[in-house]
């Protein structure tokens, strides 16, 4: 638990991160096997993980990482249709329309909410990075996912505020909550994996 060079304690966040990525890797491996899809899913999860902690600790959602997430969303759906679920979307929808609608609806919906809030209260209620992140999640998971992600993210935000009222008295890291909501949404739409594991 100590660094061999400086003898300082190693932060608990390091082994926790390694365990999270270990179990995430196992889950995704069981879900899709050793495939190019696994590469895309791990890449998207890595970006979400970074965004989660940057927002949670520093209220920071870098434009460059959000932009890369948007790019991965378009690319993964265009090449592999990873998130276009046939049961939810008509077969005629193209990957470009799927990701474009997701981004536009995601970004504009939070922008409109913040516009109304700012008009009434004369100040921003949602950070600009949250608009782009929500749009990026729409580009990855598609337009139908957005209400579920927003509901789950808002629920996480309420729980975070109630649990740590002193720390998040003025503002909460809503981007982190959206990330958690999107991960839970992904697990939910792939819930059949859990049934398979329970049978095994």
Secondary structure as the mmCIF struct_conf table of DSSP 4:
data_model
#
loop_
_struct_conf.conf_type_id
_struct_conf.id
_struct_conf.beg_label_comp_id
_struct_conf.beg_label_asym_id
_struct_conf.beg_label_seq_id
_struct_conf.end_label_comp_id
_struct_conf.end_label_asym_id
_struct_conf.end_label_seq_id
STRN STRN1 UNK A 2 UNK A 2
TURN_TY1_P TURN_TY1_P1 UNK A 4 UNK A 6
HELX_LH_PP_P HELX_LH_PP_P1 UNK A 8 UNK A 8
STRN STRN2 UNK A 9 UNK A 9
HELX_LH_PP_P HELX_LH_PP_P2 UNK A 10 UNK A 11
HELX_RH_AL_P HELX_RH_AL_P1 UNK A 12 UNK A 32
BEND BEND1 UNK A 34 UNK A 35
HELX_RH_AL_P HELX_RH_AL_P2 UNK A 36 UNK A 58
HELX_RH_AL_P HELX_RH_AL_P3 UNK A 63 UNK A 80
BEND BEND2 UNK A 82 UNK A 83
TURN_TY1_P TURN_TY1_P2 UNK A 86 UNK A 88
BEND BEND3 UNK A 89 UNK A 89
TURN_TY1_P TURN_TY1_P3 UNK A 91 UNK A 92
HELX_RH_AL_P HELX_RH_AL_P4 UNK A 95 UNK A 121
BEND BEND4 UNK A 122 UNK A 123
BEND BEND5 UNK A 125 UNK A 126
HELX_RH_AL_P HELX_RH_AL_P5 UNK A 128 UNK A 141
TURN_TY1_P TURN_TY1_P4 UNK A 143 UNK A 144
HELX_RH_AL_P HELX_RH_AL_P6 UNK A 145 UNK A 163
TURN_TY1_P TURN_TY1_P5 UNK A 164 UNK A 168
BEND BEND6 UNK A 169 UNK A 170
HELX_RH_AL_P HELX_RH_AL_P7 UNK A 174 UNK A 189
TURN_TY1_P TURN_TY1_P6 UNK A 190 UNK A 191
HELX_RH_AL_P HELX_RH_AL_P8 UNK A 192 UNK A 199
#
